[in-house]
Amino acid sequence: MSDGDGGDGTGTGDGADTGGTAGRGGRDGRAGTEAARAARRDRAVQAAVEQGLLGPDAAVVGLLDVAGIRESAAELRAAFEAAVAPGTEVLHAFAVKATPLVPVVRLLHSEGIGTEVASPGELALARAAGVPPERTVLDSPAKTPAELREALALGIAVNADNPQELDRLDALVHSAPSRSPLGLRVNPQIGGGSIEALSTATETSKFGVALRDEGAREWVVRAYLDRPWLTRLHAHTGSQGIPLPLMAQGVRETYALAEEINARAGRRQVDTLDIGGGLPVNFASDATTPTFAEYVRVLREAVPGLFEGRYGLVTEFGRSLLAKHGTVVARVEYAKRAGGRPVAVTHAGVQVATRTVYAPDAWPLRIAAYDAKGLPKVGPDVVQDVAGPACFAGDLLATGRALPLLEQGDYAAALDTGAYYFAHHYAYNSLARPGVYGFSADPSGAVAFAVVREAQSVGEIVAEAGGAHAGALTSGLTP
Ligand SMILES: *Cc1c(COP(=O)(O)O)cnc(C)c1O
């Protein structure tokens, strides 16, 4: 589509604004897409109640909007396709940690999205989903020799995190041939965002080779010159809370380093740049902002050379692909008052919204109120707390929130929870992992559900809690 620089003037203006939803008509199209997504969510909650997926015996579930996930995947692909020179290889690798569910990884694979994995478990999920090695990238700050050996045997791309890992790769590369593209992760040390725990490019971040440390840049260049098989360069400058210009600056510095390595090598040794993920998500409304297209536009301004076709590209988006397509819905078991404030005690708390419960200021979630039939609740806003089921006082999904009054038997939904929430169960109080269902809604309003993950049974909880070793500490030890 875009023909190098020639396409800039006309091609990206509108295309970038619409987030690749070409044919749906600009901002109105985007607003329509967002309204349709909210309407699908309402219909899914109602259908989940009607079809018995939610009720007294299934008091909390996770719902995933399949059409929405497909839309986001298409928007990601379109945003880059509109920007890169023809023939540029682009691999969008979904960061599996965002939603580590095999059917989700398979769905994204069917939409042309590969995987980024960072543990043996995540790699196993990607393989179970049928994602081929050449569409998989292994990152992680703590890869063991066995993990590295497996990745190289399979031909999976690996980004080494540090000099010691590079030593291990040296040994493996010399011991057996491998198809794996190999790279190094650098930390451009551009600074952090508003959420310290998610800022990966700070001065002292644990990730990658800290590029601005004394002697580090020269060490990296030498590492490449000494290893002709190092062909990729990787940076992931952080997640939620990092402003787009700062993300783009991280990519720009990575690009500049690749240019320097290639100039020193006298050839195009670094042929692929892995720019990581980290596009933030708007948790305040149904609007998707920023869009992938907006990020691409910022990147084109900051790093025009990135799209000229001299480098293949890898991206590793997680949250921005899934967050807005997931909803946790929980039954209100009891409605009470304390200190004059209404409190709805629901079945969704720290076990499905761990970050929100432990860091409520950094991770506020929108809560939607539904009645006992699963219909959106109407009525005056009442300031109330929405609590979870766990036995500690801080187990609150929302504090002092103005919503239609939640009553016993109603449902509270935590919105935008498709990434890093219900797929990240926290086993406090031995609360069961909820069932997760994908849904699709046809234009007539009918909603179909598919099981993505069964709810965990009490028997499984006992088994995972050492049930098979009940006597281990009383009679299993001798003397
Ligand atoms: C977590 C992570 C991602 C995904 O980040 P999002 O904010 O979910 O897009 C990508 N790459 C690496 C290396 C990560 O650690």
The ligand as a MOL file (V3000), in Angstrom:
LIG
                    3D

  0  0  0     0  0            999 V3000
M  V30 BEGIN CTAB
M  V30 COUNTS 15 15 0 0 0
M  V30 BEGIN ATOM
M  V30 1 C 4.6710 -8.0390 29.0850 0
M  V30 2 C 5.4870 -7.9340 27.8560 0
M  V30 3 C 4.8730 -7.5800 26.6530 0
M  V30 4 C 3.4210 -7.1950 26.5480 0
M  V30 5 O 3.1440 -5.9890 27.1980 0
M  V30 6 P 1.6880 -5.3380 27.0660 0
M  V30 7 O 1.7720 -4.1280 27.9250 0
M  V30 8 O 0.7070 -6.3290 27.5640 0
M  V30 9 O 1.4870 -5.0070 25.6300 0
M  V30 10 C 5.6510 -7.5870 25.5210 0
M  V30 11 N 6.9780 -7.9020 25.5610 0
M  V30 12 C 7.5980 -8.2300 26.7080 0
M  V30 13 C 9.0320 -8.5860 26.6730 0
M  V30 14 C 6.8800 -8.2510 27.8940 0
M  V30 15 O 7.4930 -8.5550 29.0280 0
M  V30 END ATOM
M  V30 BEGIN BOND
M  V30 1 1 1 2
M  V30 2 1 2 3
M  V30 3 2 2 14
M  V30 4 1 3 4
M  V30 5 2 3 10
M  V30 6 1 4 5
M  V30 7 1 5 6
M  V30 8 2 6 7
M  V30 9 1 6 8
M  V30 10 1 6 9
M  V30 11 1 10 11
M  V30 12 2 11 12
M  V30 13 1 12 13
M  V30 14 1 12 14
M  V30 15 1 14 15
M  V30 END BOND
M  V30 END CTAB
M  END
